[in-house]
Amino acid sequence: MADLSDPKIDEAYQDVRSDKTDTNWLLVDYESDRSDKLKLTATGSGGLTELREQLDDSKASYAYVRVQYANDKESKREKFILVVWIGPNCKVMRKAKISVHSADVKNVLRVFSMEVPAREKDDLKEEPIIIKLRKAGGASYDGV
């Protein structure tokens, strides 16, 4: 079981969800290679592009991101995604625990439209994610 008791995680989650702040992502990492305790590593307002720069190829991490996009000329939407990052150089035992720990993370970072499993930083390019969010989002008047 993953330990998400760090109060900074919930504070950052509320901050990302709030319309009153510019913060649009948070990153949670394990305290150490052997620990199951998660801690808030970073937050930011630069979206997926900025988040990608923070990811470590040797770690497994979780991120929560607010993605804003225009569905058509008349509307703007905001959706939240949960990113489960397993870097290409992540240790085998850490990878093995991710599926169990993801359930614990989802109990804290609760509200999201889509889960994005990411193994490479290119998995977090904004355009393909927005296309998936549009398809999942219902009404679309621009043929997407």
N, C-alpha and C positions, 0 to 999 in steps of 0.2 A: 504494500500500500504506500502510495506517495504521500509525503507530508507537505501540505500547502498551508500551514498555519501562519506563515509570515503575513502580518496584517498589511504590509505594503502591496501585496499581490491584489487583495480586494480593493484597496484604495486606487490602485492603478486601473483596475477593471472598471470601477465606477467612473474614473476620469475619462477613459476611452469612450465609454457609453454616453457621457454627458455632452449635450449640445453647447455647453457654456465654456468648453475648453478646446484648444487646438490639438490636444494629444489624440493621436489616432492609431497608436499601436503600443503594445507592451510585449516584453520578452521575459520568459521565465526559464531559468536554467537550474540544473542540479548543483548543490553546494560543492560537491566533489565527485570524483569517479565512483567512489564506493557508497556515497550517501544517497538516500531516497528522499531527502529533504530538498524542496524546491524553493528558490528565492527569486525575487524580482531582480533582473539584471539591468534592464534599460526600458525607457519609454521614449517616444518621440512624436513628431508631428509631420514627418516627411513621407508617410505612407510606406507602401511595400518596397519602394526603392531604397529608402533609408534602412528599413528593417533588414533587407538582404545583406547590407554592409555589416550588420552586427552579428550575423550567424557564423558560427565556428564549425568548420568541417569535421572537427574531432568530437563534437558534442551532439547530444540529443537535447532539444529544446522545445518549448511550446510558446506560441505567440498568438495574440488576439489583436485583430486589425479591423478598423472601421474603413470600409471601402466606399467611396462616393463616386457615382457615375450618373450620366444623363441617359435616361431610357429613351427619350425622344426630345424634340425641341421644346416641349412644354413641361417636362418634369425632370426632377433631380431625385435620385434615390441614394439612401445610405443603407448598407448591409454590413453585417459583421461576419468575419470568418475566423475559424480556429485553425492555426497552422501547427502541424505536428512535424517538426524538423528532425530528421535523422541524418546527420552529416555523413559523407562518404567514408570518412575515416573513424567513425564512431565505433567504440569497443563492442564486441559481440554480446557480452552480458548486459550492457546497457540497452542495446537493441531488443534483447529478449524481454525486458521489463516494460517496454513502451506500451504494448497493447493493454496491459493491466493498469499502468499508471495513467494512460489517456482517460480511462473512465473516471479516475479521481480528479483529474484536471477539469473534466467536463462538469463535475459537480460544483466547481468554483467559477470557472469561466463558462457560465451556463447558456447564455443566449447567443446563438450564432446561426446563420443561414446555411453555411457550408463548411465542411471540414476539408482542409487542403493538406494531404500528405506530401511532404517535400523531401527529396533526397539530394537534389542539386539546387543551387540558387536560381537557376533558370525556371524551376518549377513555380517560382513566385513572381513571374512576370505578370504585370497588371492586366494586360489585354485578354489573355486566355481566361483569367479568373473572372473578369467582368462579363465575358461572353457566357460563362457558366452561370453567373448570378442572374443575368438577364433571362436566360432560359428557365431558370428555377423561379423567377420572380413573378410570373403570371403575365399580365397584360403588357404587350409590346406592339406598338403601332408602326414600327419602322422595319418590319419584316425579319427581325433577328430571331 
